[in-house]
Amino acid sequence: MQEPKLLRGLNFYFSGDYMPLYKKDLEDLVVAGGGSVLGSKEELEAKGHEREATSSKQLVVYNLDSPQGRMLGEEVSILWQRLSEAEDLAAKTGSQVIGHTWLLESIAACKLQAFVS
């Protein structure tokens, strides 16, 4: 008997800046794990409206990696800005915010990690 895929029923929207190839790798991991990648804010909003009729969950994923070549104060400011933008979008769409490392940690552990607010 085949186990259900780890990310089944989860819809992921990647918010903010990522290196293009790294973002593609993350999206490929989502699909391989049975999740869905939402390609636009409009798609995220539409899924948010459908959410009550289905058991799916929307996740807004932001990049936790420090921006390269920046001073420490700038890095912190950019990371807070990324989080703030993701939280604003999640609030509008009834979604949960996660850092991209949640995805990697869940796959590494072969089980979904706790959602931290």
VENFEN-V920578 format. One record per residue. N is the residue number from 1. SS is DSSP state (H for helix, E for strand, L for the rest). NEAR is the number of other ideal C-beta (glycine too) atoms within 12 Angstrom. Layout:
# VENFEN-V920578
N:SS:NEAR, N:SS:NEAR
This chain:
# VENFEN-V920578
1:L:3, 2:L:6, 3:L:10, 4:L:14, 5:L:20, 6:L:24, 7:L:33, 8:L:20, 9:L:21, 10:E:36, 11:E:35, 12:E:40, 13:E:41, 14:E:40, 15:E:35, 16:L:30, 17:L:22, 18:L:21, 19:L:16, 20:H:11, 21:H:10, 22:H:19, 23:H:26, 24:H:15, 25:H:20, 26:H:36, 27:H:26, 28:H:19, 29:H:29, 30:H:34, 31:H:22, 32:H:18, 33:L:28, 34:L:23, 35:L:33, 36:E:27, 37:E:30, 38:L:32, 39:L:17, 40:L:15, 41:H:24, 42:H:15, 43:H:21, 44:H:34, 45:H:23, 46:H:21, 47:H:31, 48:H:29, 49:H:18, 50:H:20, 51:H:22, 52:H:12, 53:H:10, 54:L:16, 55:L:12, 56:L:27, 57:E:31, 58:E:40, 59:E:41, 60:E:40, 61:E:42, 62:E:37, 63:L:32, 64:L:28, 65:L:22, 66:L:18, 67:L:23, 68:L:12, 69:L:9, 70:L:14, 71:L:12, 72:H:12, 73:H:12, 74:H:15, 75:H:19, 76:H:15, 77:H:16, 78:H:25, 79:H:25, 80:H:18, 81:H:20, 82:H:30, 83:H:27, 84:H:19, 85:H:25, 86:H:36, 87:H:23, 88:H:19, 89:H:31, 90:H:29, 91:H:18, 92:H:21, 93:H:31, 94:L:23, 95:L:34, 96:E:31, 97:E:34, 98:E:38, 99:E:29, 100:H:36, 101:H:19, 102:H:32, 103:H:37, 104:H:22, 105:H:21, 106:H:30, 107:H:25, 108:H:15, 109:H:14, 110:L:13, 111:L:15, 112:L:26, 113:L:20, 114:L:12, 115:L:21, 116:L:12, 117:L:10
